[in-house]
Amino acid sequence: MLPPWHPESFKKRHQNLKTRQKIIRACRAWFEENDFTEVETPALQISPGNEVHLQAFQTTLKDPHNDAPKNLYLHTSPEFAMKKLLVAGLEKIVQITPVYRNSERSRLHHPAFTMIEWYRASESLDAIAEDCVNLVRAVAKALSPRLSAVALAKADGGELGGGIFTPWEYLSVQDAFLRYANIDLLSTATDPALLRAAMAHLKLHTAEDDSWEDLFFRIMGAKIEPFLGQDRPTFLCDYPISMAALARANETDPRLAKRFELYIKGYEIANAFDELTDADEQQKRFEADMELKQRLYGESFPIDEDFINALHYLPPCAGIALGLDRLIMLCTGAEHIEDVLWLPVA
């Protein structure tokens, strides 16, 4: 196999990379037109993020003014730093940045990938969802400047398909499990035995030591995700509260979190939260998640106490992380994430 820098190998990706640049320009133009401030925050952080199942890259900071070296991590998301800027007084912010996740390499995953993350102070998830609609439509128009609005709206119009110009679907996780797996998810109450019994008809592998989340993700991957966003983009919303570490609970149903994921043609493109602003609750969630991470993986990440302190002053806000590389895959028809990267990680 030719190395990715070889002219023949690069030639196969070159058109995808030209499209990549068009998409990035279109995204930046849209955020500028809508008065977002583009920010840049350090990739090196005290904590890479406190998600249970994410793995991170650790390094050591040698400060010439301090004899004691400090352990730092490459961020898995710029979330903590960007929320500190909301506390500083910024109201609409966006960042287009590389992020880093260890132990992730597949057709849709890469150890280093590009994320667009944005936040709105004093806004809700509805505003973030509207941003998604308008941003993706702006990308489609930028890639097909010669097509009329009518042509773009057709099912076969534009690189992303005409479905993006129809009303997008809102589907709760509960309804998705009922529709595609015939499972009443909320009735299982995060009990793996109940969920295992409910999924017996699906003929999926299960084990006695599977957690409820293990089973949830197995059903999602095999029976639900491939069908989401096929005819039009889908906002998969109202996740169980156990699966939203940084999201607020739904006031009308505390079993649910104010969170959605955006799916287009079976690809999960983005993850959004109505952000938790209760510092004490966030501390408790982080501690519980890191205890679980230690049990599962034999390691845990530090909690960024500076972030917890900032949360005491965080205004109501909503935010989202969108995987730029997957969006580019959809726009180019690429089958593998490395087909839309300038160079992969060695």
C-alpha positions in Angstrom: 0.0 0.0 0.0 1.3 3.4 -0.9 1.9 5.9 1.9 -0.6 8.7 2.2 2.0 11.3 1.1 2.8 9.5 -2.2 1.5 11.5 -5.2 -0.7 8.7 -6.4 -2.2 8.2 -3.0 -2.7 11.9 -2.4 -4.3 12.3 -5.9 -7.2 10.0 -4.8 -8.0 12.3 -1.9 -7.2 15.7 -3.5 -10.7 16.4 -4.7 -12.1 15.5 -1.3 -9.7 17.9 0.3 -10.7 20.7 -2.1 -14.3 20.1 -1.0 -13.1 20.1 2.7 -11.7 23.6 2.2 -15.0 24.8 0.6 -16.9 23.4 3.6 -14.7 25.0 6.2 -15.0 28.4 4.4 -18.7 28.1 4.2 -19.0 27.2 7.9 -16.8 30.2 8.9 -18.8 32.5 6.7 -22.0 31.3 8.2 -20.8 31.9 11.8 -19.4 35.3 10.9 -22.7 36.3 9.3 -24.5 35.3 12.4 -22.3 37.3 14.7 -20.4 34.5 16.4 -17.0 35.2 17.9 -14.4 32.6 16.7 -12.2 31.7 19.7 -9.0 29.6 20.2 -8.4 27.7 23.4 -5.4 25.5 24.4 -5.5 21.9 23.4 -3.5 21.1 26.6 -5.9 20.9 29.6 -5.9 19.7 33.2 -8.7 17.4 32.3 -9.4 16.1 28.8 -13.1 15.7 29.7 -14.7 13.5 32.2 -16.7 11.1 29.9 -16.6 7.5 31.2 -15.7 5.8 27.9 -13.4 8.3 26.3 -9.7 7.6 26.3 -7.2 10.5 26.2 -3.6 11.3 25.3 -1.5 12.4 28.3 1.7 14.4 28.3 4.0 16.3 30.7 4.4 20.0 30.9 7.9 21.2 31.9 7.6 24.7 33.2 11.0 26.5 33.3 9.7 28.5 36.3 8.5 25.5 38.3 10.7 22.5 39.1 7.6 20.2 39.4 6.4 18.9 36.1 2.6 18.9 35.5 0.5 16.1 33.9 -1.7 17.5 31.2 -4.0 16.0 28.5 -4.9 16.8 24.9 -8.5 17.9 25.0 -11.2 15.5 23.7 -13.4 18.6 23.3 -12.8 22.3 23.9 -16.0 22.4 26.1 -14.5 23.3 29.5 -12.4 26.1 28.1 -15.2 27.6 26.0 -17.6 27.6 28.9 -15.1 29.6 30.9 -15.2 32.2 28.0 -19.0 32.3 28.4 -18.4 33.2 32.1 -16.0 35.9 30.9 -18.9 37.6 29.1 -18.9 36.3 25.5 -22.4 35.3 24.3 -22.0 33.5 21.0 -18.8 31.6 20.4 -17.5 29.0 18.0 -14.3 27.1 17.6 -13.0 24.9 14.7 -10.3 22.8 16.2 -8.5 19.5 16.2 -9.5 17.2 19.2 -7.8 14.0 20.3 -9.3 10.7 21.4 -7.2 7.6 22.1 -8.2 4.1 21.3 -10.5 5.3 18.5 -9.6 4.3 14.9 -12.2 2.9 12.4 -14.0 3.9 9.3 -15.7 6.8 11.2 -13.2 7.4 13.9 -9.7 8.8 14.0 -7.3 9.6 16.9 -7.2 13.3 15.8 -10.2 14.8 14.1 -11.7 18.3 13.6 -14.6 19.5 15.6 -16.8 22.6 15.3 -18.1 23.5 18.7 -20.3 26.5 19.4 -22.3 27.9 22.3 -25.1 30.4 22.8 -25.5 32.1 26.2 -29.1 32.7 27.4 -30.4 30.4 24.6 -31.9 26.9 24.6 -31.4 23.7 22.5 -34.1 25.0 20.1 -31.7 27.8 19.0 -28.8 25.3 18.5 -31.1 23.0 16.5 -32.0 25.9 14.2 -28.3 26.7 13.8 -27.7 23.1 12.6 -30.4 23.4 10.0 -29.1 26.7 8.7 -25.5 25.8 8.8 -25.9 22.5 6.9 -28.1 24.2 4.3 -25.5 26.9 3.9 -22.9 24.2 3.2 -25.1 22.5 0.6 -25.6 25.9 -1.1 -21.9 26.6 -1.1 -21.1 23.3 -2.7 -23.8 23.7 -5.4 -23.8 27.4 -6.3 -25.1 26.8 -9.8 -28.2 24.9 -8.6 -31.4 26.9 -7.9 -33.2 26.6 -4.6 -35.8 24.5 -6.3 -33.2 22.0 -7.6 -31.5 21.8 -4.3 -34.8 21.0 -2.6 -35.3 17.9 -4.8 -34.4 14.5 -3.3 -31.4 14.2 -5.6 -30.3 17.8 -5.5 -27.0 18.9 -3.9 -24.2 16.8 -2.4 -26.2 16.2 0.9 -29.5 15.5 -0.8 -32.7 17.4 -1.0 -33.9 16.1 2.3 -32.0 18.8 4.2 -34.4 21.4 2.7 -37.5 19.7 4.0 -38.5 20.0 7.7 -36.1 18.0 9.8 -37.3 15.1 12.0 -37.4 15.3 15.8 -37.4 11.7 17.3 -37.1 10.9 21.0 -34.7 8.0 22.0 -37.8 6.3 23.6 -39.7 6.5 20.3 -36.7 5.4 18.3 -36.3 2.2 20.4 -40.0 1.5 20.0 -40.0 2.1 16.3 -36.9 0.3 15.3 -36.4 -2.3 18.1 -39.8 -2.7 19.6 -38.4 -1.9 23.1 -39.9 0.3 25.8 -36.6 1.7 26.9 -37.7 3.8 29.8 -39.5 0.8 31.4 -36.1 -0.9 31.8 -35.0 1.9 34.3 -31.3 1.4 33.6 -31.6 -2.2 34.8 -29.5 -4.4 32.5 -31.5 -7.5 33.4 -34.7 -5.8 32.3 -33.2 -4.4 29.1 -31.6 -7.9 28.3 -35.1 -9.5 28.6 -36.6 -6.8 26.5 -34.1 -7.3 23.7 -34.4 -11.1 23.6 -36.2 -11.0 20.2 -33.4 -9.0 18.6 -31.0 -11.9 18.4 -28.1 -9.7 19.5 -25.2 -11.1 21.6 -25.5 -10.4 25.3 -23.4 -11.3 28.3 -24.3 -11.5 32.0 -21.7 -8.8 32.8 -23.1 -6.4 30.2 -24.1 -3.1 31.7 -27.3 -1.3 30.7 -25.2 1.1 28.7 -23.4 -1.8 26.9 -26.8 -3.1 25.8 -28.1 0.3 24.9 -25.2 1.0 22.6 -25.4 -2.5 21.0 -29.0 -1.9 20.1 -28.3 1.6 18.9 -25.5 0.5 16.6 -27.2 -2.6 15.1 -30.9 -1.7 15.1 -31.4 2.1 15.2 -28.5 4.2 14.0 -28.4 2.8 10.4 -32.0 4.0 9.9 -31.7 7.5 11.3 -31.6 10.6 9.1 -32.0 8.6 5.8 -34.8 10.6 4.1 -34.1 13.8 6.1 -31.8 14.8 9.0 -33.0 13.6 12.4 -32.6 15.1 15.8 -32.5 12.2 18.2 -33.5 13.8 21.5 -34.6 13.2 25.1 -31.8 10.9 26.1 -32.0 9.1 29.4 -30.5 11.3 32.1 -27.8 8.7 32.8 -26.4 9.4 29.4 -25.9 13.1 29.6 -23.1 14.0 32.0 -23.1 17.8 31.2 -26.7 18.3 30.3 -29.6 19.6 32.3 -32.5 17.4 33.3 -35.8 17.9 31.6 -38.0 19.8 34.1 -41.2 17.9 33.1 -39.6 14.4 33.1 -36.4 14.1 35.3 -35.7 10.7 33.7 -34.7 12.6 30.6 -31.9 15.0 29.7 -32.0 18.0 27.5 -29.8 16.6 24.8 -29.9 15.7 21.1 -27.7 14.1 18.6 -28.0 14.9 14.9 -28.0 12.1 12.4 -27.7 12.4 8.6 -27.9 9.3 6.5 -27.1 7.0 9.4 -24.1 9.1 10.5 -24.1 10.7 14.0 -22.9 14.2 13.1 -23.3 16.3 16.3 -24.1 16.1 20.0 -25.8 19.0 21.8 -26.7 19.9 25.4 -28.8 22.4 27.2 -25.9 22.9 29.5 -25.8 22.0 33.2 -24.9 25.1 35.2 -25.2 23.7 38.7 -21.6 23.4 39.9 -22.4 21.1 42.8 -24.4 18.7 40.7 -21.7 18.7 38.0 -19.1 17.9 40.7 -21.2 14.9 41.9 -21.6 13.7 38.3 -17.9 13.9 37.5 -16.9 12.1 40.7 -19.4 9.3 40.0 -18.3 9.0 36.4 -14.6 8.9 37.3 -15.3 6.2 39.9 -17.0 4.1 37.2 -14.2 4.8 34.8 -11.7 3.6 37.3 -13.7 0.3 37.8 -14.1 -0.3 34.1 -10.7 0.8 32.7 -8.3 1.1 35.7 -7.8 4.8 35.2 -9.6 8.1 35.8 -9.0 11.7 34.7 -8.6 14.6 37.1 -11.5 17.0 37.6 -10.8 20.5 36.5 -11.6 22.4 39.7 -11.1 25.7 37.8 -14.0 24.7 35.5 -16.2 23.7 38.5 -15.5 27.2 40.0 -16.4 28.9 36.8 -19.7 26.9 36.6 -20.9 28.9 39.6 -21.1 31.9 37.3 -22.0 30.2 34.0 -25.2 31.8 32.5 -28.0 29.6 31.1 -26.6 28.3 27.7 -26.7 25.6 25.1 -23.9 24.2 23.0 -23.0 21.6 20.4 -20.0 19.7 19.0 -20.2 18.8 15.3 -17.8 16.3 13.7 -16.6 18.2 10.7 -14.8 15.2 9.1 -18.1 13.2 9.1 -19.9 16.1 7.5 -17.2 16.2 4.8 -17.6 12.4 4.3 -21.3 12.9 3.6 -20.6 15.7 1.2 -17.9 13.8 -0.8 -19.3 10.3 -0.6 -16.1 9.2 1.1 -16.3 5.7 2.7 -13.5 6.2 5.2 -12.6 9.2 7.4 -9.0 9.1 6.3 -10.2 9.8 2.7 -11.0 13.4 3.9 -7.9 14.1 6.0 -4.8 15.9 4.6 -2.7 13.2 6.4 -3.7 10.6 8.9 -2.0 10.0 12.2 0.9 7.7 11.6 
